[in-house]
Amino acid sequence: MLSKEQIQEIRTILKKAKNPLFFFDDDPDGLSAALTLKKKYNKGNLVVLKVSPFADSIYINKVNEYNPDTVFILDRPIVSQTVFDHIKVPVVWIDHHEPVERFNVHYYNPMVLDKTDNRSTSYWAYQVTKKNMWIAMVGIIGDWYIPEFIGKFSYKKLLNNKKTPPEVIFDSDFGILIRAFTFILKGQPPDVRKSLAAIEKIKSPYEILHQTTKEGKYIYQRYEKVNKEYQSLYSKAMEADDKGDPYVFTYPSTKTSFTSIVSNELLHRMKHHHVFIIARLKGDEYRISLRSRKTPILPILKKALLQVRGYGGGHECACGASVHKDDFIKFISIFKKELA
């Protein structure tokens, strides 16, 4: 957990910042956390990170471009010490993955005080602001968690009486919002920038679901466009079911990456499988999403990565990795052996 003192520290830094810069991971949790913090005082700029954890230059280049007085890094499990050494203004890093040690940064991670507490970055952003619950809820539920304040949620009927995170994500009206927050971060940089500018102006989820404003209509149309591409790939993943465990599905490089959401939906739909490995070939690497119903797979991933060219990490039952294409078969072999 984050202590009351830590939450107040973040709140104070956010309030004092005149020109904050919000870096965030490219998923609903990262986007929701950034929006929740930015909309509290309506100041600063958003930068989505769709790059390797070791791509230090984007931080430095964007800091030079926006000249912020405070930097927030949200939902990124790995940030190089080099980044903090180069940024000369206060940096607040809020994350919920395995804790790491860095210097020259205000680091907030619930797992530092309680290694079992990996509640999402958007959960803690809401604790800081206590505003825009629906935006925070997109990230919280999108990160597979139902918060204790669900009873106070003004848009609870959008959940369609679904009780678990995957049911909400894939079988409810609110799930459309979660998937929209995922899909608007896909595509070319101009489309992503336009989507972020639009989503910042949204005040109610119904603007998107009912397309009652031009911004809401734009977000919904982008969701529909990307969803068509997603559904095509998801159908192929369902059809390729080989009944084995782990379930492995690979696909060639496409203009859009869907490994994370495909792995999540397969986990929800395919009850006869327990572990899923979804991999997209991009250049010389397979970009991989790994999901498990119960078995802790993070230790297995760490062991496998010691024997191949690659990197990765994440949570006990939800991980991500990149593995050199020539080592992918070996990687799968190691994984299957460790699962047996």
N, C-alpha and C positions, 0 to 999 in steps of 0.2 A: 504494500500500500504506500501511498504518499501521505506524509503526515500533514496535519493542519498547518503547521509552520511552513512546510514546503509549498503547499497550495497557496498560502498567503504570499510567499516569496515570488512565485510566478505571477500572481495577481498584481503585485506591486511593480514588478519589472514591466509587465504588459501596460499598465496604466501610465507609467513614466515615459515609455517609448513614444517618440514623436514620428519616427519613420521606420517602423519595424519591417523586416523582410522574413517571410514565412516560407521555408523550404519544407516540402512534405512528400511522403511516399505516394506512389501512383495507385492508390486503392481507396475504397470508401472511408476507411479509418483515417488515413492521412489527410484526405481532402476535407472530411468532416471536422477533424481537429483544427486544421488551418482556418476553415471558414468560421468555426465557433469562436476562435480567438480573434480573428480579424474583425468580425462583425460586432464584437463587443464595443469597440471604440471607433469602428469604421475608418481605420487608417492602416497604411502599409501596403505591401505588394506580395502576391502569391507566386511561387515558383514550384512547379511539379517536377519531381526527380524521377525520370524514366531511364536511369543509367545504372551502370555497375556501382557497387558500394565503394569501389576504389577510384572512381572518377572525381578526383579532387578539384579539377579545374573549374567545373561548373559552379561550385560554391564561390570560388575566388572571383571568377568572371562576373557572376551576378552581383556580388557584393560591390565590385568596382562599378558596375552599371547603375545600381540603385542607390549606392552610398547610404546604407541604413545606419541608424544609431543603435539598433539592437537586431540580433538575428535569432530566429527560432528555427530549430530543426525538429521535425515531427515524424515519428513512426519510422525512423531509419535505424535498423539494427547495427549497422557498421558505419562509422565515420572516422576517417583517418586523423591521427594527431596533427598531421600537416595542415589540415583545414583550420584547426583551432589556433595553430601557431601563426597562420597568415591573417586571420581575421582580427582586427584591432579594436573591435567594439564588443560589448557583452554578448555572449552566445548562450541561449537556453536550449538544451537538448532534452526533449521529452520522448521517452520510448518505453516499450513494454516487452522487449525481447531479452535474451540473455544479457545480464549486465556486463559492461566492459569498463576498463579504467582509462580515463583520459584526463588531461590537464587543461587549464585555461578555458573551462566551460562549466556552466551551471547544469549539472546532469541530474535528471529526475527520472527514476525508473522504479515502479512499485516492487519489482523483484529483488531490489537491493535489500529492503527490509523484510520481505516475505517472498521466498523463492517460488511459492505456489501461486502468487498473485500476478497474473499477466493480463489484468484488465486493460482494455485498449487505450490508446492515446486520446481518442475522442472522449472516452469516459472521463479522463482527467482534465481535458480541456473544458468539459462541461462543469466539473467541480470548481474550476477556476472562475468561470464566467457566470454560471447559473442563468444563461440566456440561450435562446434558440435550441430548445431541447430536441425538436424534431430533426434538426441538422445533426446534432450529436448522436441521436438515436440511429441515424442512417449508418454512421461509422461503428457504433457500439454493437448493434445487431449484425451489421455486415461483417464484424470481426467475431461473430459466433458467441455472443453473450447477451443475456437478458438482464438488464440492470434492476436493482432493487426499487428504483423509483418508477417502474413501468406503470404503476397504478395512477400516477399523476400525469401520464402522457395524454395530452389534449387530443391527439389524433389516433387514439387507441383502436377505433373502429376500422382503421386501415389495415390492422393486423389480421382482420377476418377470423378472429378467435384462434389463430395459430399460436402455439405455445413455445415451440423450440426455434432457435435461430434459423436452421435450414428450412423449416416449414415457412417461416416468415419470408426469408429471402426468395424462395422459389415458388411459393404457393399463396402469396397474399398481394394485395394492392400496394402495401408498403414495400414489398420486395421489388416492385418496379422502380421505386425511388433508389433503392440500394443498388440495383443493377444499372440504373441511369448514372449514378455517381461513378460507377466503374467504367461505363462505356464512353462517357464524355471525355475521359482522359486518354482515350485511344485516338489514333489517327495522326494527321500532320500537325505540326506546331501551330499554324494559324487557326485551325479548327479548335484545338485545345485552348488556345488563348481566348478565342471568342466564347467558348463554352464557359470558361472561368469567369469572364466578364459578365456573362448572363446569369450564372448561378449566384453570383454575389448579390444580385438585385432581387432575387426571389425571396419573398416574405412568407409564403405559405406553400406547403406541398401540393395543394390543389392547383396552384398556378401551373405546375408541371403535369399532374395527372389529368386535369381537365383542360389544360392548354388555354387558360384564361388571360394570359398576358403574352406579349411577343417573346419575352425571355423564356417563359414557361413552354411556349410552343416550340421555340428553337431547341431547348433541352430535350423535349420529348421526341422531336423529329430526329435528332442526333441519336438518341437512344434506339429508336426504331431502325434506323439505318444500320447501326453497328450490330444490333440484335439479330438481324437477318444473317449477317456473316457468322455470328456466334452460333445460331441455331443450326446452320449447315455443318459446322465443325462438331458440335455436340452430338448431332445425329450420327455422324461417322464414328464418334467415340463409343456411342451406345451399340452400334451395329458390330463393332470390332470385338465385342465381349468374348473372351476365350475361356471364361469360367475359372481361370487360374488366380492364384494369389501370390505375390501382389499383381494387381491388374496394371499392365503396362500398355500405354498408348502413346505412340509417337506420330508426329506430323511434320511435314516440311515447312520451311520458312514461309510465312505469309506476312502481309502488311500489318496485321494486327495480332498481338499475343493474347491468347485466352487460356493459357495453361492453368492459372489459378482458379478461375471461375469454373472451368470444365472439371477440374479435380474436385471442387466443392460440390458441384451438382451431381457428379457421379457418386460421391460419397453419400449423398442424400438419397439418390434413386436406387443404386445397386446394393441392396442389403446383403447379398450373398458374398460380397467382397469386403475385406477388412483393411487392405492397404492399397493405395492408388499411386502410380507414378506416371505423370503426364509430362511429356517432353516435346519441346519444339526446337527443331534444328535451325540455328541462326549462325551463319558463317561457319566457324570451326568449333562451335559449342552447341551442346544441347542445353536449353534453358528449361529447368525442371521444377514442377510443383509436386510435392509429396504430401499425401494425406493418410491418416490412419483413424480407424473408428475408435480403437482403445489402446492398441499397442504403442508404447513410446518409440518413435522412430528417429528422433533427433540423435540419440546415442549411436544408432546404426549408421545414420548419415555421416556423422563425424568420423566413425571408423572407416567407412568406405572412402571418404575424401582423403584420408591419409595414404591411400594406395592408388589414387588416380590424379590426373591433372584437373583441378577444379576447386571450387569454393562454395560455401553455402552456410545455412543456419536457419534459425526460426524458433518455433515452439515445439513442445514435446510431440504433438500429433499433427502439426502443420508446418512444413518446412519448404524452403526453396533452395535451389542449387544451380550451378552451371558446371558442366563437365565437358572436357574436350571430346569431340565426336569419336576419336579413335579409341577412347577409353570407356565409351558408354556401355558396351557389352560387358566389359569387366566390372563396371560399376553395378550393373543390374545383377550380375552373377554374385557379387559380394553381398548385395542387399538380400537376395533370395536365400543365400546361405545363412546369413545372420538371423533371418526371420524364421528359418526352419526349426 
